[in-house]
Amino acid sequence: MWLRGARLGLSIGVLQAVINQGDVWLADNETFGTVVKTIVSPLITFSVALVSAAATYVDKLKVQS
């Protein structure tokens, strides 16, 4: 479950951060806020993917019971 959440959430989160803040990084205009947003974006996506994976796991257990 953790691995599934990490694979999906972090990869999509990094892509999202590159799309959202990539132009600032390429222009070398980063600020503290840009650094925070670049770190937080993948973590939020990872959290959503982890909750989704956990819900899927729980549903699977209910069906097997």
C-alpha positions in Angstrom: 0.0 0.0 0.0 2.8 2.4 0.9 4.8 1.5 -2.2 1.7 2.0 -4.4 1.0 5.4 -2.9 4.6 6.5 -3.2 5.0 5.3 -6.8 1.9 7.0 -8.0 1.7 10.0 -5.7 5.3 11.1 -5.7 5.8 10.7 -9.5 2.6 12.7 -10.3 3.4 15.2 -7.5 6.9 15.8 -8.9 5.4 16.3 -12.4 2.9 18.7 -11.0 5.7 20.7 -9.2 7.7 20.8 -12.4 4.7 22.2 -14.3 3.7 24.7 -11.6 7.1 25.9 -10.5 9.5 24.8 -13.2 9.5 28.2 -15.0 10.5 29.9 -11.8 13.4 27.4 -11.2 14.6 27.8 -14.8 14.5 31.6 -14.6 16.6 31.3 -11.4 14.0 33.4 -9.5 13.2 31.0 -6.7 12.1 32.2 -3.3 11.4 30.5 0.0 7.8 30.2 -1.1 8.8 28.5 -4.3 10.9 26.0 -2.4 8.1 25.3 0.0 5.5 24.8 -2.8 7.9 22.6 -4.7 8.3 20.3 -1.7 4.7 20.4 -0.6 3.1 19.7 -4.0 4.4 16.0 -4.2 3.6 15.5 -0.5 -0.1 16.5 -1.0 -0.4 14.2 -4.1 1.3 11.4 -2.2 -1.2 11.8 0.7 -4.1 11.6 -1.7 -2.7 8.5 -3.4 -2.0 6.9 -0.1 -5.5 7.4 1.2 -6.8 6.0 -2.1 -4.6 3.0 -1.9 -5.7 2.4 1.7 -9.4 2.7 0.8 -8.9 0.2 -2.0 -7.1 -2.2 0.4 -9.9 -2.0 2.9 -12.5 -2.6 0.3 -10.6 -5.6 -1.0 -10.5 -7.0 2.6 -14.2 -6.5 3.0 -14.9 -8.5 -0.2 -12.7 -11.4 0.9 -14.5 -11.7 4.3 
